[in-house]
Amino acid sequence: MQVPLYQAKAEFFRMLGHPVRIRVLELLQNGPVPVRDLLSEIEIEPSNLSQQLAVLRRSGIVVSIRDGSTVSYALAGGDVAELLRAARRILTELLAGQNELLAELRQAETTPRGSGEQVARSAG
């Protein structure tokens, strides 16, 4: 039986749902990166990075490249980089909306309380 598309998408996003995996993908956006450089950028235990890279590799999002004793990782395709850029745009819009709400709340704090109470009394 074939998996419904919405379920496959949910599995895909669940696979992305780890901060280390997202950070790895961000670091790979500009091309292959040796594992030692990923370790120095992310600052986690090698075994933890290895586990996260294995998840990404099994999903087909990244590929490993061996050059002698150096192992590097790269994005398997450009669509992942576009997905990360889209996520950044969405988050920027969401946070901008939150900043606007925060500004409104702060403005409301500086508005004299009596003016709001007057309206409430006259309406009741």
Backbone hydrogen bonds, N-H to C=O, Kabsch-Sander energy under -0.5 kcal/mol:
donor,donor_aa,acceptor,acceptor_aa,energy
8,A,4,P,-2.2
9,K,5,L,-2.6
10,A,6,Y,-2.0
11,E,7,Q,-2.3
12,F,8,A,-2.2
13,F,9,K,-2.7
14,R,10,A,-2.3
15,M,11,E,-2.3
16,L,12,F,-1.5
17,G,13,F,-0.7
17,G,14,R,-0.8
18,H,16,L,-2.1
22,I,18,H,-2.2
23,R,19,P,-2.5
24,V,20,V,-2.6
25,L,21,R,-2.5
26,E,22,I,-2.4
27,L,23,R,-2.3
28,L,24,V,-1.7
29,Q,26,E,-1.1
30,N,27,L,-0.5
31,G,28,L,-1.7
33,V,73,Y,-2.4
35,V,71,V,-2.7
37,D,34,P,-0.7
38,L,34,P,-1.9
39,L,35,V,-2.7
40,S,36,R,-1.8
41,E,37,D,-2.0
42,I,38,L,-2.6
43,E,39,L,-2.3
49,L,45,E,-2.3
50,S,46,P,-2.6
51,Q,47,S,-2.0
52,Q,48,N,-2.2
53,L,49,L,-2.8
54,A,50,S,-2.1
55,V,51,Q,-1.8
56,L,52,Q,-2.1
57,R,53,L,-2.7
58,R,54,A,-2.8
59,S,55,V,-1.7
60,G,56,L,-0.6
60,G,57,R,-1.0
61,I,56,L,-1.6
62,V,56,L,-1.1
63,V,74,A,-2.6
65,I,72,S,-3.2
67,D,70,T,-3.0
70,T,67,D,-1.8
72,S,65,I,-3.0
72,S,70,T,-0.5
73,Y,33,V,-2.3
74,A,63,V,-2.1
75,L,28,L,-0.6
76,A,61,I,-3.3
80,V,77,G,-0.7
82,E,78,G,-1.7
83,L,79,D,-2.3
84,L,80,V,-2.2
85,R,81,A,-2.0
86,A,82,E,-2.5
87,A,83,L,-2.4
88,R,84,L,-2.1
89,R,85,R,-2.2
90,I,86,A,-2.6
91,L,87,A,-2.7
92,T,88,R,-2.3
93,E,89,R,-2.2
94,L,90,I,-2.5
95,L,91,L,-2.9
96,A,92,T,-2.2
97,G,93,E,-2.1
98,Q,94,L,-1.9
99,N,95,L,-2.4
100,E,96,A,-2.1
101,L,97,G,-2.1
102,L,98,Q,-2.7
103,A,99,N,-2.4
104,E,100,E,-2.1
105,L,101,L,-2.6
106,R,102,L,-2.5
107,Q,103,A,-2.4
108,A,104,E,-2.4
109,E,105,L,-1.6
110,T,106,R,-1.2
111,T,107,Q,-0.8
115,S,112,P,-0.8
116,G,112,P,-0.7
116,G,113,R,-0.6
117,E,113,R,-1.8
118,Q,114,G,-2.3
119,V,115,S,-1.3
120,A,116,G,-1.7
121,R,117,E,-2.4
122,S,118,Q,-2.4
123,A,119,V,-1.6
124,G,120,A,-1.0
